[in-house]
Amino acid sequence: MLEVKDLIISYGKARALKGVSIEVGDGEIVALIGNNGAGKSTLLNAISGLLKPESGEVSFEGKRITHVHSEKIVRAGIVQVPEGRQIFPNLTVRENIRMGAFTRKGDLSADLDRVFTLFPRLKERINQPGGTLSGGEQQMLALARGMMAKPRLLMLDEPSLGLAPVLVDSIYETIVGIHKMGTPVLLVEQNAYLALNTANRAYVLETGRIALAGESASLLASAEVQKAYLGG
């Protein structure tokens, strides 16, 4: 479904991605783990069209999208839920959710019903300003907004960041539910144990390069991963 080949991106003289290649197949959850500054968010932003690579190629469903405008990439079906949630604090929950459908026309009622099935707590707060929600509720709102774009591939950047463990469990149950509904997921996460226990496959990104890749179970058992990311 998604194929990234030899992607190179720099910020000035600092090279953030050094020939990164990854794939996401239809029906998969694929995790991308690594420390702060490894290049994880840079890779997602490049796939979304927010950053333009110096070289390399991004293809989605067999079509090259490397230098396509970000809005067209959303219309093609790639939707990114950014790190830090980035909701609109002064808009209501309903207005925030509807912002996710800015590329679409027609009746949105069925999609709103589906979102509120996934996130019943948001329905209870539908007329509240987004900025009055708790951190966990704001993460739910960011996910709900992303789902309103009807993604063919959902990219999540650090969905557990800053949340209490009980809320992280709830968010991840929802992510698994979204996947079971038929949406492939590319998951960026610093919590390696959580990511590897959720994903089918994973890549380990270190200082702009893919250091390891494979089935999640294999990476969980890897002495290198355990030492670097799991405290083993």
N, C-alpha and C positions, 0 to 999 in steps of 0.2 A: 504493500500500500504506500508506504513512505520509504524513500531511499535517499540517503545522503552520502555523497562520494567526495572524499579528499577535500573537505571544506577548510579553507584558510581565511581567517579574519584577524585583523590587527586594530588596535587602538593606538594611533600614532605609530611609534616605533615598537610598542609592546605587542607581541603576537599572542592573541587569546586562544585561537584554534589553529592547530598545526597539522592539518590534513586529516580531519575527523571523518569517519565513515560509520554510519549506523543504518539499520533497517527496522521498520515496524510492519509486521504482517497483519492482514485482516483478522480480527478476532483476538488479538494479543493485548496484554498489558506489558509494556516494556519499560523498565526502570533505567534511569541514568543517575548514578550515584557518584559522589566525590566531595572533596572538601571545598570550603569557600574559596573562590577565585580560580577554580579548576576550569571554568568555561561553560558550565551547565546552562545558565540563563542566556549566555551569548549564543549557544547553539539553538535554543528555542526561538530566540529573537530572529535569528537568521532564517530558520524554517518559516517563521511567520511573515517574513519580508520586512521586518523592522530594521534589520541590518543587512547590508549588501556585502557579500564575500569578495575577497580579492580573486579567489579561484575556487574551483570545485563546483559541484552540481547538486541541486535538490530536485527530486522528482516525486510527484504525488499521483498515484493511480496511473503511472506510465507517462505522465506529462511533465515536462521540465518547468519548474516554477522558480528557478534561481533568482531571476531579476524581475519577477512579477510584483505588482503593487500589493501591499498588505491587504487592502480591501478586497481585491480579487481573490487572494488566497483564502480569506474568510468565506467568500462566496463559493469557492471550490470545496469547502468543507473542513478546513483546518482551523480549529478554534483554540486559542491559548487563554488559560486562566492565569494571570500574572502573579508573581510573588508579591506578598503584601496586600493582596485582595483588590486594592484600588477601586473600591466602590465609590459611588457619588453620595457623600454623606448628607447632603441637603435634599436629595430626592427620596421619595418614599420607596419602600420595598417593591411595590408594584412597578413604579417608574424605573427603578434600577433593573429589574428583571426584563422589562420591555426594551430596555436599551440593547439587550443582547440580540434582539430581532431587527436591528436597524437596517440590515441588508434585505429583509424580507417584506413581502406585501401580503395582504389578505387577512383572514380571520385567524387570530392567534389563540383563541379560547381553548382548543384542544391541547396546544403546547403548554399553556398556563396550567391546565389541569394536570398534565403529566409532571410538570415541575413541582406543583404543590403535593402531588403524591410522593415524590422523592423527598420533599422538604416541607412536611406539614407544619413545622414551627414557623416557617415564613408566611404561611397563609394566615396564621394567628396574628402576625405583625404586619399585614399587608399595607396598612396605611401609616406605619411608623417611618420616620426618616431613617435612612440606612445608618447614619452616624450614631444613632441611639442603640444599635444592636450590640450584643456582646461579640468578642472576637470570633468565637465559634459560629455564631449566627451570620457574621459578616462573611466568613469563609463559605458557608452554605449559600449565601446570596451571590457571591462571586461564581460559584459552581452553577447555580441556577441561571444566572445571566449567560454563562457560556452555553448551557444546554438549550437556551432559547434560539441559538443560532443553528440548531440542528446539525451538530458536528458529525462529520464522517471520521474525523480523528480529533480526539480531545487531548490537549497538551496541558499538563498541570505543573506549575512551578512552585515547589515547596508548600504543598497544601497543609502540612502539619505545623508550619512555622509559628511559634509563639502561642500554641494552644495547649491547654491542659490535657493530660493523657486520656481522660474519659471522653473529651471532645474529639481528640485525634481518632479514637476508636470509632466514634460515630461517623466522622468524615470519611474514614476509609471503608466503612461498611457501605456508605453511599457510593463511593467510587467503584467498589466491586459490583454494586447494583447497577450502576450506569453501564459498566462493561457487560454485564449479563444481558442487558437490554439491547446489546449489539453494537456498542460504540468502542472501538479500539482506543487505548490510552497510552500516551507517552508521558511517563511520570518522572519528574526531577525531584529528588528528595535527599536531604542530608542524613536523615534517619535511615541508615543502610539496612538495619534489621527489618524495619517496617516495610521498606520498599521491596526487599528481596523476598519477604514472606507474602507479598501481594502480587508481584509480577511473575510472568511466565519466563521472561529472559531479562538480562540486564547487561549494561555496559558500565565500566568503571572509568571515569574521566579524571586524569591527573595532569595538571599544568598544560591543558590544551590538547592532550593526546589520549586516545583510548588505550588504557593500560591492560585491561582485562575485559573479556566478553564471554557470555555463555548462559546456560540455563541457570535460573535463580538458585535452585537447590545446589548446584555444583559450586556456585560462587559463595553460598552460605557456608559450605564445607571447606572452602579454600583457606589454608593457613594464612596466606597473604592478606586476604580480605578480612579475616578474623582479627589479625594483628593490627591492621591499619584502620578498620572502620567499626569493628564489633567489640573491641576491648579484650580480644582473646589472647 
